[in-house]
Amino acid sequence: PPMVPVPDYSTLAAQQIDRVRQARMRRDQARVDAARGALEQAARGSDALMPRILEAVRARATLGEISDTLRSVWGVYRP
């Protein structure tokens, strides 16, 4: 089979890590914490999740932080 060169994404990864770090420094951490707390409460109860997720996004929570919040309540699906 032909050899396909694997691109080096290390520079791109480093740039993205720096962008996320900078975004976290500029955001209102108290607002992010409050939004994640509201999301966690909604996930534990029967409230609609989408408004809470959108508020977390508007507060500049990362996708990983939102996912971690939901995983802390529901765990990880393992078939």
All heavy atoms as a GROMACS GRO file, in nm:
protein
  614
    1PRO      N    1   0.083  -0.121   0.000
    1PRO     CA    2   0.000   0.000   0.000
    1PRO      C    3   0.087   0.126   0.000
    1PRO      O    4   0.196   0.126   0.057
    1PRO     CB    5  -0.079  -0.011   0.130
    1PRO     CG    6  -0.008  -0.112   0.213
    1PRO     CD    7   0.071  -0.198   0.119
    2PRO      N    8   0.038   0.231  -0.062
    2PRO     CA    9   0.118   0.355  -0.066
    2PRO      C   10   0.128   0.418   0.073
    2PRO      O   11   0.037   0.408   0.155
    2PRO     CB   12   0.040   0.444  -0.161
    2PRO     CG   13  -0.098   0.392  -0.158
    2PRO     CD   14  -0.088   0.244  -0.130
    3MET      N   15   0.240   0.481   0.097
    3MET     CA   16   0.262   0.550   0.224
    3MET      C   17   0.204   0.692   0.215
    3MET      O   18   0.236   0.765   0.122
    3MET     CB   19   0.410   0.559   0.258
    3MET     CG   20   0.476   0.425   0.284
    3MET     SD   21   0.411   0.345   0.431
    3MET     CE   22   0.465   0.459   0.556
    4VAL      N   23   0.120   0.724   0.309
    4VAL     CA   24   0.062   0.858   0.315
    4VAL      C   25   0.132   0.932   0.428
    4VAL      O   26   0.129   0.886   0.543
    4VAL     CB   27  -0.090   0.852   0.340
    4VAL    CG1   28  -0.148   0.991   0.351
    4VAL    CG2   29  -0.158   0.771   0.231
    5PRO      N   30   0.195   1.044   0.397
    5PRO     CA   31   0.266   1.116   0.503
    5PRO      C   32   0.166   1.171   0.606
    5PRO      O   33   0.060   1.221   0.571
    5PRO     CB   34   0.338   1.228   0.430
    5PRO     CG   35   0.267   1.244   0.301
    5PRO     CD   36   0.205   1.110   0.268
    6VAL      N   37   0.203   1.160   0.730
    6VAL     CA   38   0.120   1.212   0.838
    6VAL      C   39   0.160   1.356   0.863
    6VAL      O   40   0.276   1.385   0.891
    6VAL     CB   41   0.139   1.128   0.967
    6VAL    CG1   42   0.057   1.185   1.081
    6VAL    CG2   43   0.104   0.983   0.941
    7PRO      N   44   0.063   1.449   0.851
    7PRO     CA   45   0.099   1.590   0.872
    7PRO      C   46   0.136   1.616   1.017
    7PRO      O   47   0.087   1.550   1.109
    7PRO     CB   48  -0.029   1.666   0.836
    7PRO     CG   49  -0.128   1.566   0.792
    7PRO     CD   50  -0.073   1.430   0.814
    8ASP      N   51   0.221   1.714   1.038
    8ASP     CA   52   0.262   1.755   1.172
    8ASP      C   53   0.171   1.870   1.216
    8ASP      O   54   0.180   1.981   1.165
    8ASP     CB   55   0.407   1.800   1.173
    8ASP     CG   56   0.453   1.846   1.310
    8ASP    OD1   57   0.384   1.817   1.410
    8ASP    OD2   58   0.559   1.910   1.317
    9TYR      N   59   0.081   1.840   1.310
    9TYR     CA   60  -0.013   1.940   1.359
    9TYR      C   61   0.031   2.000   1.492
    9TYR      O   62  -0.048   2.067   1.557
    9TYR     CB   63  -0.152   1.878   1.376
    9TYR     CG   64  -0.217   1.840   1.245
    9TYR    CD1   65  -0.244   1.708   1.215
    9TYR    CD2   66  -0.252   1.937   1.153
    9TYR    CE1   67  -0.305   1.672   1.096
    9TYR    CE2   68  -0.314   1.904   1.034
    9TYR     CZ   69  -0.339   1.772   1.005
    9TYR     OH   70  -0.400   1.737   0.888
   10SER      N   71   0.154   1.979   1.532
   10SER     CA   72   0.199   2.026   1.663
   10SER      C   73   0.192   2.179   1.675
   10SER      O   74   0.154   2.231   1.780
   10SER     CB   75   0.339   1.976   1.694
   10SER     OG   76   0.430   2.022   1.598
   11THR      N   77   0.225   2.251   1.569
   11THR     CA   78   0.219   2.397   1.573
   11THR      C   79   0.074   2.443   1.586
   11THR      O   80   0.042   2.531   1.666
   11THR     CB   81   0.283   2.458   1.448
   11THR    OG1   82   0.418   2.414   1.439
   11THR    CG2   83   0.278   2.610   1.451
   12LEU      N   84  -0.013   2.383   1.508
   12LEU     CA   85  -0.155   2.416   1.514
   12LEU      C   86  -0.212   2.386   1.652
   12LEU      O   87  -0.287   2.466   1.709
   12LEU     CB   88  -0.232   2.339   1.407
   12LEU     CG   89  -0.382   2.364   1.399
   12LEU    CD1   90  -0.411   2.509   1.365
   12LEU    CD2   91  -0.443   2.271   1.295
   13ALA      N   92  -0.176   2.272   1.709
   13ALA     CA   93  -0.223   2.235   1.842
   13ALA      C   94  -0.175   2.335   1.947
   13ALA      O   95  -0.252   2.378   2.034
   13ALA     CB   96  -0.177   2.095   1.878
   14ALA      N   97  -0.051   2.376   1.938
   14ALA     CA   98   0.004   2.473   2.033
   14ALA      C   99  -0.067   2.608   2.021
   14ALA      O  100  -0.097   2.673   2.122
   14ALA     CB  101   0.154   2.491   2.010
   15GLN      N  102  -0.099   2.648   1.898
   15GLN     CA  103  -0.171   2.773   1.878
   15GLN      C  104  -0.312   2.766   1.938
   15GLN      O  105  -0.359   2.861   2.001
   15GLN     CB  106  -0.181   2.807   1.730
   15GLN     CG  107  -0.050   2.848   1.668
   15GLN     CD  108  -0.059   2.860   1.517
   15GLN    OE1  109  -0.150   2.809   1.453
   15GLN    NE2  110   0.040   2.928   1.458
   16GLN      N  111  -0.378   2.654   1.919
   16GLN     CA  112  -0.513   2.639   1.972
   16GLN      C  113  -0.512   2.636   2.125
   16GLN      O  114  -0.598   2.696   2.189
   16GLN     CB  115  -0.580   2.513   1.917
   16GLN     CG  116  -0.725   2.499   1.956
   16GLN     CD  117  -0.813   2.612   1.903
   16GLN    OE1  118  -0.778   2.682   1.808
   16GLN    NE2  119  -0.925   2.632   1.968
   17ILE      N  120  -0.416   2.569   2.184
   17ILE     CA  121  -0.403   2.567   2.330
   17ILE      C  122  -0.384   2.708   2.382
   17ILE      O  123  -0.444   2.748   2.482
   17ILE     CB  124  -0.288   2.473   2.372
   17ILE    CG1  125  -0.328   2.327   2.348
   17ILE    CG2  126  -0.249   2.496   2.518
   17ILE    CD1  127  -0.213   2.230   2.358
   18ASP      N  128  -0.302   2.787   2.313
   18ASP     CA  129  -0.279   2.925   2.355
   18ASP      C  130  -0.407   3.009   2.341
   18ASP      O  131  -0.438   3.090   2.428
   18ASP     CB  132  -0.166   2.987   2.273
   18ASP     CG  133  -0.130   3.125   2.323
   18ASP    OD1  134  -0.102   3.138   2.444
   18ASP    OD2  135  -0.131   3.220   2.242
   19ARG      N  136  -0.483   2.987   2.234
   19ARG     CA  137  -0.609   3.060   2.215
   19ARG      C  138  -0.708   3.030   2.327
   19ARG      O  139  -0.775   3.120   2.378
   19ARG     CB  140  -0.671   3.027   2.079
   19ARG     CG  141  -0.597   3.088   1.962
   19ARG     CD  142  -0.659   3.050   1.831
   19ARG     NE  143  -0.798   3.099   1.826
   19ARG     CZ  144  -0.888   3.058   1.739
   19ARG    NH1  145  -0.856   2.966   1.650
   19ARG    NH2  146  -1.009   3.107   1.739
   20VAL      N  147  -0.719   2.904   2.366
   20VAL     CA  148  -0.810   2.866   2.474
   20VAL      C  149  -0.762   2.927   2.606
   20VAL      O  150  -0.842   2.980   2.684
   20VAL     CB  151  -0.823   2.713   2.484
   20VAL    CG1  152  -0.898   2.673   2.610
   20VAL    CG2  153  -0.894   2.657   2.362
   21ARG      N  154  -0.633   2.924   2.630
   21ARG     CA  155  -0.577   2.984   2.752
   21ARG      C  156  -0.608   3.133   2.758
   21ARG      O  157  -0.649   3.186   2.861
   21ARG     CB  158  -0.426   2.959   2.757
   21ARG     CG  159  -0.362   3.005   2.886
   21ARG     CD  160  -0.213   2.972   2.892
   21ARG     NE  161  -0.192   2.827   2.890
   21ARG     CZ  162  -0.119   2.762   2.800
   21ARG    NH1  163  -0.057   2.827   2.704
   21ARG    NH2  164  -0.106   2.632   2.805
   22GLN      N  165  -0.590   3.203   2.646
   22GLN     CA  166  -0.619   3.346   2.640
   22GLN      C  167  -0.768   3.373   2.662
   22GLN      O  168  -0.805   3.467   2.733
   22GLN     CB  169  -0.574   3.404   2.506
   22GLN     CG  170  -0.425   3.405   2.484
   22GLN     CD  171  -0.354   3.496   2.583
   22GLN    OE1  172  -0.402   3.601   2.619
   22GLN    NE2  173  -0.238   3.451   2.628
   23ALA      N  174  -0.855   3.292   2.602
   23ALA     CA  175  -0.999   3.310   2.618
   23ALA      C  176  -1.040   3.290   2.764
   23ALA      O  177  -1.124   3.364   2.817
   23ALA     CB  178  -1.075   3.212   2.528
   24ARG      N  179  -0.979   3.193   2.830
   24ARG     CA  180  -1.010   3.170   2.971
   24ARG      C  181  -0.965   3.287   3.059
   24ARG      O  182  -1.028   3.318   3.159
   24ARG     CB  183  -0.944   3.040   3.019
   24ARG     CG  184  -1.017   2.918   2.970
   24ARG     CD  185  -0.951   2.793   3.022
   24ARG     NE  186  -1.031   2.676   2.987
   24ARG     CZ  187  -0.990   2.552   2.996
   24ARG    NH1  188  -0.867   2.526   3.041
   24ARG    NH2  189  -1.068   2.453   2.964
   25MET      N  190  -0.857   3.352   3.022
   25MET     CA  191  -0.809   3.465   3.101
   25MET      C  192  -0.900   3.587   3.085
   25MET      O  193  -0.914   3.666   3.178
   25MET     CB  194  -0.666   3.501   3.059
   25MET     CG  195  -0.563   3.401   3.107
   25MET     SD  196  -0.391   3.427   3.053
   25MET     CE  197  -0.380   3.597   3.014
   26ARG      N  198  -0.963   3.603   2.969
   26ARG     CA  199  -1.047   3.720   2.942
   26ARG      C  200  -1.190   3.706   2.992
   26ARG      O  201  -1.260   3.805   3.004
   26ARG     CB  202  -1.050   3.748   2.792
   26ARG     CG  203  -0.921   3.802   2.737
   26ARG     CD  204  -0.937   3.850   2.593
   26ARG     NE  205  -0.994   3.748   2.506
   26ARG     CZ  206  -0.923   3.665   2.430
   26ARG    NH1  207  -0.792   3.671   2.431
   26ARG    NH2  208  -0.982   3.577   2.352
   27ARG      N  209  -1.237   3.587   3.019
   27ARG     CA  210  -1.378   3.567   3.052
   27ARG      C  211  -1.405   3.595   3.201
   27ARG      O  212  -1.313   3.602   3.283
   27ARG     CB  213  -1.422   3.425   3.018
   27ARG     CG  214  -1.359   3.320   3.107
   27ARG     CD  215  -1.393   3.182   3.062
   27ARG     NE  216  -1.336   3.083   3.154
   27ARG     CZ  217  -1.347   2.954   3.138
   27ARG    NH1  218  -1.411   2.906   3.033
   27ARG    NH2  219  -1.293   2.871   3.225
   28ASP      N  220  -1.532   3.609   3.233
   28ASP     CA  221  -1.577   3.629   3.371
   28ASP      C  222  -1.596   3.490   3.433
   28ASP      O  223  -1.697   3.424   3.409
   28ASP     CB  224  -1.709   3.708   3.371
   28ASP     CG  225  -1.764   3.733   3.509
   28ASP    OD1  226  -1.706   3.685   3.609
   28ASP    OD2  227  -1.868   3.800   3.518
   29GLN      N  228  -1.498   3.447   3.511
   29GLN     CA  229  -1.500   3.312   3.566
   29GLN      C  230  -1.620   3.288   3.656
   29GLN      O  231  -1.675   3.177   3.660
   29GLN     CB  232  -1.370   3.281   3.640
   29GLN     CG  233  -1.355   3.137   3.682
   29GLN     CD  234  -1.354   3.040   3.564
   29GLN    OE1  235  -1.288   3.065   3.462
   29GLN    NE2  236  -1.426   2.930   3.575
   30ALA      N  237  -1.664   3.389   3.730
   30ALA     CA  238  -1.780   3.372   3.817
   30ALA      C  239  -1.904   3.341   3.734
   30ALA      O  240  -1.987   3.259   3.774
   30ALA     CB  241  -1.802   3.498   3.900
   31ARG      N  242  -1.916   3.406   3.618
   31ARG     CA  243  -2.030   3.379   3.530
   31ARG      C  244  -2.024   3.237   3.474
   31ARG      O  245  -2.126   3.168   3.465
   31ARG     CB  246  -2.033   3.481   3.417
   31ARG     CG  247  -2.153   3.467   3.327
   31ARG     CD  248  -2.158   3.576   3.223
   31ARG     NE  249  -2.267   3.550   3.130
   31ARG     CZ  250  -2.274   3.597   3.008
   31ARG    NH1  251  -2.179   3.679   2.964
   31ARG    NH2  252  -2.373   3.566   2.929
   32VAL      N  253  -1.905   3.193   3.438
   32VAL     CA  254  -1.888   3.056   3.388
   32VAL      C  255  -1.925   2.956   3.497
   32VAL      O  256  -1.999   2.860   3.471
   32VAL     CB  257  -1.742   3.032   3.340
   32VAL    CG1  258  -1.718   2.885   3.308
   32VAL    CG2  259  -1.711   3.119   3.221
   33ASP      N  260  -1.877   2.979   3.618
   33ASP     CA  261  -1.907   2.888   3.729
   33ASP      C  262  -2.057   2.882   3.757
   33ASP      O  263  -2.113   2.774   3.780
   33ASP     CB  264  -1.831   2.930   3.855
   33ASP     CG  265  -1.680   2.914   3.840
   33ASP    OD1  266  -1.635   2.839   3.750
   33ASP    OD2  267  -1.608   2.977   3.919
   34ALA      N  268  -2.123   2.998   3.753
   34ALA     CA  269  -2.267   3.002   3.777
   34ALA      C  270  -2.343   2.928   3.667
   34ALA      O  271  -2.437   2.852   3.695
   34ALA     CB  272  -2.315   3.147   3.786
   35ALA      N  273  -2.301   2.947   3.543
   35ALA     CA  274  -2.367   2.880   3.431
   35ALA      C  275  -2.348   2.729   3.439
   35ALA      O  276  -2.442   2.652   3.414
   35ALA     CB  277  -2.313   2.934   3.298
   36ARG      N  278  -2.227   2.686   3.475
   36ARG     CA  279  -2.202   2.542   3.489
   36ARG      C  280  -2.280   2.484   3.607
   36ARG      O  281  -2.329   2.372   3.600
   36ARG     CB  282  -2.052   2.515   3.505
   36ARG     CG  283  -1.975   2.538   3.376
   36ARG     CD  284  -1.829   2.508   3.392
   36ARG     NE  285  -1.810   2.365   3.415
   36ARG     CZ  286  -1.697   2.310   3.459
   36ARG    NH1  287  -1.594   2.386   3.484
   36ARG    NH2  288  -1.689   2.181   3.478
   37GLY      N  289  -2.294   2.561   3.714
   37GLY     CA  290  -2.374   2.515   3.828
   37GLY      C  291  -2.520   2.499   3.790
   37GLY      O  292  -2.585   2.400   3.828
   38ALA      N  293  -2.573   2.595   3.714
   38ALA     CA  294  -2.712   2.586   3.670
   38ALA      C  295  -2.730   2.467   3.575
   38ALA      O  296  -2.832   2.397   3.580
   38ALA     CB  297  -2.754   2.715   3.601
   39LEU      N  298  -2.632   2.443   3.490
   39LEU     CA  299  -2.638   2.328   3.400
   39LEU      C  300  -2.637   2.198   3.478
   39LEU      O  301  -2.714   2.106   3.449
   39LEU     CB  302  -2.520   2.333   3.301
   39LEU     CG  303  -2.508   2.215   3.205
   39LEU    CD1  304  -2.632   2.200   3.119
   39LEU    CD2  305  -2.383   2.233   3.118
   40GLU      N  306  -2.553   2.190   3.579
   40GLU     CA  307  -2.547   2.069   3.661
   40GLU      C  308  -2.681   2.045   3.731
   40GLU      O  309  -2.730   1.931   3.734
   40GLU     CB  310  -2.436   2.080   3.764
   40GLU     CG  311  -2.421   1.955   3.848
   40GLU     CD  312  -2.306   1.963   3.947
   40GLU    OE1  313  -2.225   2.056   3.938
   40GLU    OE2  314  -2.298   1.873   4.033
   41GLN      N  315  -2.742   2.149   3.785
   41GLN     CA  316  -2.871   2.134   3.851
   41GLN      C  317  -2.977   2.086   3.753
   41GLN      O  318  -3.058   2.000   3.785
   41GLN     CB  319  -2.917   2.266   3.913
   41GLN     CG  320  -2.859   2.294   4.048
   41GLN     CD  321  -2.924   2.416   4.110
   41GLN    OE1  322  -2.946   2.517   4.044
   41GLN    NE2  323  -2.957   2.404   4.238
   42ALA      N  324  -2.978   2.142   3.633
   42ALA     CA  325  -3.074   2.102   3.531
   42ALA      C  326  -3.053   1.956   3.492
   42ALA      O  327  -3.149   1.882   3.473
   42ALA     CB  328  -3.063   2.192   3.409
   43ALA      N  329  -2.926   1.914   3.483
   43ALA     CA  330  -2.897   1.775   3.446
   43ALA      C  331  -2.940   1.678   3.556
   43ALA      O  332  -2.980   1.565   3.529
   43ALA     CB  333  -2.748   1.758   3.417
   44ARG      N  334  -2.936   1.721   3.681
   44ARG     CA  335  -2.978   1.636   3.792
   44ARG      C  336  -3.130   1.629   3.805
   44ARG      O  337  -3.184   1.537   3.863
   44ARG     CB  338  -2.918   1.687   3.923
   44ARG     CG  339  -2.770   1.667   3.934
   44ARG     CD  340  -2.717   1.703   4.072
   44ARG     NE  341  -2.572   1.702   4.075
   44ARG     CZ  342  -2.497   1.592   4.075
   44ARG    NH1  343  -2.554   1.474   4.073
   44ARG    NH2  344  -2.365   1.601   4.077
   45GLY      N  345  -3.197   1.729   3.751
   45GLY     CA  346  -3.343   1.735   3.762
   45GLY      C  347  -3.410   1.708   3.629
   45GLY      O  348  -3.363   1.626   3.550
   46SER      N  349  -3.518   1.780   3.605
   46SER     CA  350  -3.593   1.759   3.482
   46SER      C  351  -3.607   1.888   3.402
   46SER      O  352  -3.688   1.896   3.311
   46SER     CB  353  -3.732   1.702   3.514
   46SER     OG  354  -3.802   1.794   3.597
   47ASP      N  355  -3.525   1.989   3.435
   47ASP     CA  356  -3.529   2.115   3.359
   47ASP      C  357  -3.468   2.095   3.221
   47ASP      O  358  -3.387   2.004   3.199
   47ASP     CB  359  -3.448   2.224   3.432
   47ASP     CG  360  -3.513   2.268   3.561
   47ASP    OD1  361  -3.633   2.239   3.580
   47ASP    OD2  362  -3.443   2.329   3.644
   48ALA      N  363  -3.509   2.181   3.129
   48ALA     CA  364  -3.453   2.177   2.993
   48ALA      C  365  -3.304   2.211   2.997
   48ALA      O  366  -3.263   2.306   3.065
   48ALA     CB  367  -3.528   2.275   2.904
   49LEU      N  368  -3.226   2.134   2.927
   49LEU     CA  369  -3.080   2.154   2.927
   49LEU      C  370  -3.034   2.261   2.828
   49LEU      O  371  -2.938   2.332   2.855
   49LEU     CB  372  -3.009   2.024   2.895
   49LEU     CG  373  -3.019   1.914   2.999
   49LEU    CD1  374  -2.949   1.789   2.949
   49LEU    CD2  375  -2.959   1.959   3.130
   50MET      N  376  -3.100   2.271   2.714
   50MET     CA  377  -3.050   2.359   2.609
   50MET      C  378  -3.036   2.504   2.654
   50MET      O  379  -2.932   2.566   2.626
   50MET     CB  380  -3.138   2.350   2.484
   50MET     CG  381  -3.076   2.422   2.365
   50MET     SD  382  -2.907   2.371   2.324
   50MET     CE  383  -2.934   2.211   2.255
   51PRO      N  384  -3.133   2.564   2.725
   51PRO     CA  385  -3.110   2.701   2.771
   51PRO      C  386  -2.989   2.714   2.863
   51PRO      O  387  -2.915   2.813   2.858
   51PRO     CB  388  -3.239   2.737   2.846
   51PRO     CG  389  -3.342   2.644   2.793
   51PRO     CD  390  -3.268   2.518   2.757
   52ARG      N  391  -2.965   2.613   2.945
   52ARG     CA  392  -2.850   2.616   3.036
   52ARG      C  393  -2.720   2.600   2.959
   52ARG      O  394  -2.619   2.662   2.991
   52ARG     CB  395  -2.860   2.505   3.141
   52ARG     CG  396  -2.986   2.502   3.223
   52ARG     CD  397  -3.007   2.633   3.298
   52ARG     NE  398  -3.113   2.626   3.398
   52ARG     CZ  399  -3.241   2.642   3.372
   52ARG    NH1  400  -3.282   2.663   3.249
   52ARG    NH2  401  -3.332   2.637   3.468
   53ILE      N  402  -2.720   2.515   2.857
   53ILE     CA  403  -2.601   2.498   2.773
   53ILE      C  404  -2.571   2.627   2.699
   53ILE      O  405  -2.455   2.671   2.693
   53ILE     CB  406  -2.620   2.380   2.675
   53ILE    CG1  407  -2.624   2.247   2.752
   53ILE    CG2  408  -2.509   2.379   2.569
   53ILE    CD1  409  -2.664   2.128   2.667
   54LEU      N  410  -2.673   2.691   2.644
   54LEU     CA  411  -2.652   2.816   2.572
   54LEU      C  412  -2.599   2.925   2.664
   54LEU      O  413  -2.512   3.004   2.624
   54LEU     CB  414  -2.782   2.861   2.505
   54LEU     CG  415  -2.827   2.774   2.388
   54LEU    CD1  416  -2.963   2.820   2.337
   54LEU    CD2  417  -2.725   2.773   2.277
   55GLU      N  418  -2.647   2.931   2.786
   55GLU     CA  419  -2.595   3.030   2.880
   55GLU      C  420  -2.448   3.003   2.911
   55GLU      O  421  -2.367   3.095   2.922
   55GLU     CB  422  -2.676   3.032   3.009
   55GLU     CG  423  -2.626   3.130   3.112
   55GLU     CD  424  -2.609   3.273   3.061
   55GLU    OE1  425  -2.689   3.318   2.979
   55GLU    OE2  426  -2.513   3.340   3.105
   56ALA      N  427  -2.411   2.876   2.925
   56ALA     CA  428  -2.271   2.841   2.948
   56ALA      C  429  -2.184   2.883   2.829
   56ALA      O  430  -2.074   2.935   2.847
   56ALA     CB  431  -2.257   2.691   2.976
   57VAL      N  432  -2.235   2.864   2.708
   57VAL     CA  433  -2.162   2.906   2.589
   57VAL      C  434  -2.148   3.058   2.587
   57VAL      O  435  -2.040   3.111   2.558
   57VAL     CB  436  -2.232   2.855   2.461
   57VAL    CG1  437  -2.174   2.918   2.336
   57VAL    CG2  438  -2.224   2.702   2.453
   58ARG      N  439  -2.256   3.128   2.618
   58ARG     CA  440  -2.250   3.274   2.621
   58ARG      C  441  -2.153   3.325   2.728
   58ARG      O  442  -2.093   3.431   2.712
   58ARG     CB  443  -2.389   3.332   2.644
   58ARG     CG  444  -2.481   3.316   2.525
   58ARG     CD  445  -2.617   3.378   2.550
   58ARG     NE  446  -2.705   3.346   2.439
   58ARG     CZ  447  -2.812   3.266   2.448
   58ARG    NH1  448  -2.847   3.213   2.564
   58ARG    NH2  449  -2.884   3.242   2.342
   59ALA      N  450  -2.138   3.249   2.836
   59ALA     CA  451  -2.043   3.286   2.941
   59ALA      C  452  -1.900   3.251   2.902
   59ALA      O  453  -1.807   3.281   2.975
   59ALA     CB  454  -2.081   3.215   3.071
   60ARG      N  455  -1.882   3.186   2.786
   60ARG     CA  456  -1.753   3.148   2.731
   60ARG      C  457  -1.695   3.023   2.796
   60ARG      O  458  -1.572   3.003   2.799
   60ARG     CB  459  -1.651   3.262   2.738
   60ARG     CG  460  -1.697   3.393   2.674
   60ARG     CD  461  -1.732   3.383   2.529
   60ARG     NE  462  -1.611   3.363   2.450
   60ARG     CZ  463  -1.611   3.320   2.325
   60ARG    NH1  464  -1.723   3.292   2.265
   60ARG    NH2  465  -1.500   3.304   2.260
   61ALA      N  466  -1.782   2.934   2.847
   61ALA     CA  467  -1.735   2.804   2.893
   61ALA      C  468  -1.690   2.724   2.771
   61ALA      O  469  -1.749   2.736   2.663
   61ALA     CB  470  -1.846   2.730   2.967
   62THR      N  471  -1.589   2.644   2.786
   62THR     CA  472  -1.542   2.562   2.674
   62THR      C  473  -1.631   2.439   2.658
   62THR      O  474  -1.703   2.400   2.751
   62THR     CB  475  -1.397   2.517   2.695
   62THR    OG1  476  -1.391   2.428   2.807
   62THR    CG2  477  -1.303   2.636   2.716
   63LEU      N  478  -1.624   2.378   2.542
   63LEU     CA  479  -1.698   2.256   2.517
   63LEU      C  480  -1.656   2.148   2.617
   63LEU      O  481  -1.740   2.073   2.669
   63LEU     CB  482  -1.676   2.207   2.374
   63LEU     CG  483  -1.743   2.075   2.336
   63LEU    CD1  484  -1.894   2.084   2.352
   63LEU    CD2  485  -1.706   2.037   2.194
   64GLY      N  486  -1.528   2.141   2.647
   64GLY     CA  487  -1.479   2.044   2.744
   64GLY      C  488  -1.537   2.066   2.882
   64GLY      O  489  -1.573   1.972   2.952
   65GLU      N  490  -1.547   2.193   2.924
   65GLU     CA  491  -1.603   2.224   3.056
   65GLU      C  492  -1.752   2.188   3.061
   65GLU      O  493  -1.799   2.133   3.162
   65GLU     CB  494  -1.584   2.372   3.088
   65GLU     CG  495  -1.440   2.409   3.112
   65GLU     CD  496  -1.416   2.557   3.119
   65GLU    OE1  497  -1.485   2.635   3.050
   65GLU    OE2  498  -1.324   2.597   3.195
   66ILE      N  499  -1.824   2.218   2.955
   66ILE     CA  500  -1.967   2.183   2.949
   66ILE      C  501  -1.982   2.031   2.953
   66ILE      O  502  -2.064   1.977   3.027
   66ILE     CB  503  -2.032   2.244   2.824
   66ILE    CG1  504  -2.034   2.397   2.836
   66ILE    CG2  505  -2.172   2.190   2.803
   66ILE    CD1  506  -2.070   2.469   2.708
   67SER      N  507  -1.901   1.962   2.875
   67SER     CA  508  -1.907   1.815   2.872
   67SER      C  509  -1.869   1.756   3.007
   67SER      O  510  -1.932   1.660   3.053
   67SER     CB  511  -1.813   1.762   2.764
   67SER     OG  512  -1.852   1.809   2.637
   68ASP      N  513  -1.767   1.812   3.073
   68ASP     CA  514  -1.727   1.763   3.205
   68ASP      C  515  -1.840   1.779   3.305
   68ASP      O  516  -1.861   1.693   3.390
   68ASP     CB  517  -1.604   1.838   3.256
   68ASP     CG  518  -1.476   1.798   3.185
   68ASP    OD1  519  -1.475   1.693   3.117
   68ASP    OD2  520  -1.377   1.873   3.197
   69THR      N  521  -1.914   1.890   3.295
   69THR     CA  522  -2.026   1.913   3.385
   69THR      C  523  -2.132   1.804   3.367
   69THR      O  524  -2.182   1.748   3.465
   69THR     CB  525  -2.088   2.052   3.361
   69THR    OG1  526  -1.987   2.151   3.383
   69THR    CG2  527  -2.205   2.077   3.452
   70LEU      N  528  -2.165   1.774   3.243
   70LEU     CA  529  -2.266   1.670   3.216
   70LEU      C  530  -2.215   1.532   3.255
   70LEU      O  531  -2.289   1.451   3.311
   70LEU     CB  532  -2.309   1.674   3.070
   70LEU     CG  533  -2.379   1.803   3.027
   70LEU    CD1  534  -2.404   1.803   2.877
   70LEU    CD2  535  -2.509   1.822   3.104
   71ARG      N  536  -2.086   1.505   3.229
   71ARG     CA  537  -2.029   1.375   3.268
   71ARG      C  538  -2.028   1.358   3.419
   71ARG      O  539  -2.044   1.247   3.470
   71ARG     CB  540  -1.887   1.362   3.214
   71ARG     CG  541  -1.878   1.305   3.075
   71ARG     CD  542  -1.734   1.269   3.039
   71ARG     NE  543  -1.649   1.386   3.026
   71ARG     CZ  544  -1.632   1.453   2.913
   71ARG    NH1  545  -1.693   1.414   2.803
   71ARG    NH2  546  -1.553   1.557   2.908
   72SER      N  547  -2.011   1.467   3.493
   72SER     CA  548  -2.009   1.457   3.639
   72SER      C  549  -2.144   1.411   3.693
   72SER      O  550  -2.152   1.354   3.801
   72SER     CB  551  -1.968   1.590   3.701
   72SER     OG  552  -2.073   1.685   3.694
   73VAL      N  553  -2.250   1.438   3.619
   73VAL     CA  554  -2.384   1.398   3.662
   73VAL      C  555  -2.420   1.260   3.606
   73VAL      O  556  -2.467   1.173   3.679
   73VAL     CB  557  -2.490   1.501   3.615
   73VAL    CG1  558  -2.630   1.455   3.649
   73VAL    CG2  559  -2.462   1.636   3.677
   74TRP      N  560  -2.397   1.240   3.478
   74TRP     CA  561  -2.444   1.118   3.410
   74TRP      C  562  -2.338   1.012   3.391
   74TRP      O  563  -2.370   0.898   3.357
   74TRP     CB  564  -2.500   1.154   3.273
   74TRP     CG  565  -2.618   1.244   3.277
   74TRP    CD1  566  -2.713   1.252   3.376
   74TRP    CD2  567  -2.656   1.339   3.179
   74TRP    NE1  568  -2.806   1.347   3.344
   74TRP    CE2  569  -2.774   1.401   3.223
   74TRP    CE3  570  -2.602   1.378   3.057
   74TRP    CZ2  571  -2.839   1.499   3.151
   74TRP    CZ3  572  -2.667   1.476   2.985
   74TRP    CH2  573  -2.784   1.536   3.032
   75GLY      N  574  -2.212   1.047   3.403
   75GLY     CA  575  -2.107   0.951   3.375
   75GLY      C  576  -2.083   0.940   3.225
   75GLY      O  577  -2.129   1.023   3.148
   76VAL      N  578  -2.013   0.835   3.185
   76VAL     CA  579  -1.979   0.813   3.046
   76VAL      C  580  -2.046   0.685   2.998
   76VAL      O  581  -2.040   0.582   3.067
   76VAL     CB  582  -1.825   0.801   3.028
   76VAL    CG1  583  -1.788   0.770   2.884
   76VAL    CG2  584  -1.758   0.928   3.076
   77TYR      N  585  -2.111   0.691   2.883
   77TYR     CA  586  -2.176   0.572   2.827
   77TYR      C  587  -2.071   0.475   2.778
   77TYR      O  588  -1.979   0.511   2.704
   77TYR     CB  589  -2.267   0.612   2.712
   77TYR     CG  590  -2.327   0.495   2.639
   77TYR    CD1  591  -2.426   0.419   2.698
   77TYR    CD2  592  -2.282   0.458   2.513
   77TYR    CE1  593  -2.480   0.309   2.633
   77TYR    CE2  594  -2.335   0.351   2.446
   77TYR     CZ  595  -2.435   0.276   2.507
   77TYR     OH  596  -2.488   0.168   2.441
   78ARG      N  597  -2.081   0.354   2.821
   78ARG     CA  598  -1.992   0.247   2.775
   78ARG      C  599  -2.079   0.130   2.733
   78ARG      O  600  -2.138   0.062   2.818
   78ARG     CB  601  -1.898   0.203   2.887
   78ARG     CG  602  -1.812   0.320   2.936
   78ARG     CD  603  -1.691   0.270   3.013
   78ARG     NE  604  -1.628   0.372   3.091
   78ARG     CZ  605  -1.547   0.466   3.042
   78ARG    NH1  606  -1.522   0.471   2.917
   78ARG    NH2  607  -1.494   0.556   3.123
   79PRO      N  608  -2.091   0.107   2.602
   79PRO     CA  609  -2.179   0.000   2.553
   79PRO      C  610  -2.135  -0.139   2.597
   79PRO      O  611  -2.026  -0.165   2.630
   79PRO     CB  612  -2.173   0.014   2.402
   79PRO     CG  613  -2.054   0.097   2.371
   79PRO     CD  614  -2.019   0.173   2.495
   0.00000   0.00000   0.00000
